[in-house]
Amino acid sequence: MIKLLSFSELERQKWEELLSASPAATFFHTVECAQLWEGSYTFFKSFFLVDVAEDGRYLAGLPFVRARKGLDNYYSMPMGGTGGVVSKQSGLEGGLYAEWLKQAKRPRTERMMVFTEREEPTLIELGFSKKTFSTHVLMLTQDYASRLSRSVRKDIEHARQAGFSLDRLESKEMLAEFFAFSGRRAKKDFYTRRFFENLLGFLVPSHLAVWFCARKNGKLAAYQSCFLFKDKIIFWDTGFDSRFAKDRPGYFLKDRILTWAWENGFKEADFGQTPEGGKGAVEFKERMGGEARTVFEYTYASGLKKKLRSAFEEMWGRV
């Protein structure tokens, strides 16, 4: 039986058992990730479409969030990460995707998006369009450092000699320092103060995120936040103070984080999805030893509603 559950209705232990058994599970499928969105924005609401066995076990599930700002947009899952169906056995994906479309395809729905690491033919059959992107993954074998390019190893060696120290952002006091950090000025306004407060409050204590900082002479020079799940570490948000740029604080952090991940048993370092036109980002990730992996973006969209939104935004911009 397929059930649509809100965040508060989900039985957490059963969901975690499903994630533990599913090879497709990622950080973005976790309860904490859903909690992060619902707890940070008034217009986000988290849901779980679950295939429930007669004995109550969760056999498969599709986590997603609804963003309601005039029209509704559905994502599984946000952040350009991976979502889609997780299951204990193959063959359950089609029913969940079909039910999701049935539940969400309403007059106010603008689009539905699924980000996944595997191809989903069922979504094409249901009318979704497909785009392919790449992420870059460094396998953390004992000799992983040998796969870094010569120029990266040179920059890392320079950074090691620059006098940086490694710190962890784990307290509200340090979070205040983070918000005042000049390296965040160029960042999008979308990730609000509450979002980062919840990241620190929900994810770090659950060991699903880690937040490293580089300091020099006591001053914050750079930061890097990462998500953690099973044997994978995902590099997410980063920034640095341009006053320290010549000393390569970003390379200092990459080096120390990869060492930390290797020592703590992680097997893969994911440098994240590269957006369209991100040639420079691809080259950097390749220099870091990352091997390209294809990821997929599926979209079900109403062309008319997209035009209406564009017209509204254009008109609103003139006011």
C-alpha positions, 0 to 999 in steps of 0.5 A: 500500500502506498501512503503519502506521509508528512514529516511528522507522520513518518515513522523515523526508525522504519525510514532509517531501516529502509535507507540502511538497506537501499544501495541508492540511499544518499544523504539527501534521503535522510530525515534530517535533510527533510527537516532542514528544509521544512524547518528553515523556510515557511514555503517548504514542506517535506513529504514521504511517499512510502510503499508500506508492507502488510506488517508495516515495514517500509519497502520503498520510499520517495522523499520530496519537498513542496515549495509553495510560492504562488505556484507549487514546485516539487523536488526530490531532492533540493540542493542539486543533490540526489533523490528519487526512490529508495527501495529494498527490492527492484521493481517498486520505483514505477508505482511510486513515481506514478503515484507521485505524479497523480498526487502532485499534478494539480492546477497550481503545480508548475513543475516536478523535478527528480535528481538521481544517480541512475537512469529512470525509464519510468519517468520518461514514460510518465512524461518527464524530460531528462538532462544529464550532468556530471559529478566528480568523485575521488575514491579514497584508496590508500594511494588517493593522493597520487591521483591529485595533479602536480599543480594541486600537490604544489598548491597544497604544499604551499598551503601547508607551509603558510601557518594555517590551523584547522578548526571545526565550526560546532558552536553558536558562537562560531556561527556568529563569526561565520555570518560576519565572514567576508567570504560569504558576501558573494553567496546567494541570499537563498541560504538564510541564517536560519538554514545555517543555524539548522544545519548546525543544529540538525546535521552536525550533532547527527554526524551527517555534516561537518564544518571545517575552518582554516585560521591564520593568526586566529582569524578565519581564512576559509571554511568548507562544509560537507555532508556525510552519509555511509561511506561518502563525504560530499563537499558542499559550501565553501568560501575564503577571505580574499586577504589570504588568497595567496596562501591557498587556504582552500587547498589547505582545507581540501588536503586536511578534509581528505586526510580526515575522511580517509582516516575515518573510513570514508571511501568516496569524496564527492566534489559535487554536481557541476552546473551547465557551463562550468568548465572551470569547475570541471577542470578543478575537480579533475585536478583534484583527482575526481572521476566524472560520474553521470547524474540525471535531472528529470523534469515534469513542467507546465509550459503555460505556467512557466510563461505565466511566471516569467510574465509575472516576474517581468511585470513585477520587476518594472514596478 
